Amino acid sequence: MTELFEGQGCWLGVDLGGTKILAAVVDADGNIVSQAKQRTMADMGPDSVIERIVDTARKAIEPHETCAEVLVAAGVGAPAPVDVAIGTVYGAPNLAGWGEIDLGPRLEEALGIPTFVDNDVNLGTLGEFERGAGQGTRHMVGVFVGTGVGGGVIVDGRLFRGFRDSAGEVGHMIVLPNGPLCGCGRRGCLEALASRTAMERDIRAGIDAGRGANVAQLIASSKRQRLTSGVIKKAVDAGDELTLEVIDRAQFYLGILVANIVNFFDPQMVVFGGGVVEALGDRFLEPIRQTARANFKQERDADQIRIVPAILGDYAAVHGAAILASQQLAQSAAS
Ligand SMILES: [Zn+2]
């Protein structure tokens, strides 16, 4: 474990998502002492979203007077590629109109404290590593299954970012050459086979072919008329065959992914987060474990490699963001 939150003071963690902004004040012991949440309203454009981040941050800071006085630094998770050293984000696919934006410097000016930015999935992984399921490990990989599939890598207790801060894109590992088209424009990426979006595509195709009456009804009666994680859970509980078949395929490719990760990288733990995992829990993970283990190269101590659900839910990234702030501040003080 890295030395976190040395001394006193509080840290601000912000998770900027496509639909909501979550801000939390974290004390020196790593506890969330106050928080605020607002809708992102991404269609209003970047300037408006940045104003809403600042506003959400202030709403999180204000109720806690002691912390407001000793707020040291802020960390922000953005749904985009980020150059961490300068706080620049490069086009966020879920945020309309976001090209290259100096998010870190702009927030730093508005908030009046040092502000650091990283990719949100990296920070979710860092949060789970320091405060969640990964505590006590040294080498860990996070895999988050949602509308896409994101990932993050911890090597020797530190987030591994790679040469261009682009490491950990497990969702775009090609697991089926010439497979289904991915949102990234290539074919056969894991995300095109195992994300909730891929599951919905396959389930709708099955419904169009006259199958899955049960899941069709659940989608139609859901609030957003989409295959949400809640709908998946209900369809699985009801034993809907089409849904089980589609989930089974996603689990198979996720198992192949985990085997590839383990064979390449030998982590102690792979942590799975995201809505689908939260909804189905261990039921979702057990087939992934089985496929993964059947494809491990190294048999020795293979049972000690743990494939587990994340435990921080929506709070993984704000914890990670507060930790980022602490680590980056310590690093800049040392250099
Ligand atoms: Zn892709």
Residues whose N, C-alpha, C, O or C-beta is under 5 A from the ligand:
A	BS01	ZN	G171 H172 C182 C184 R186 C189
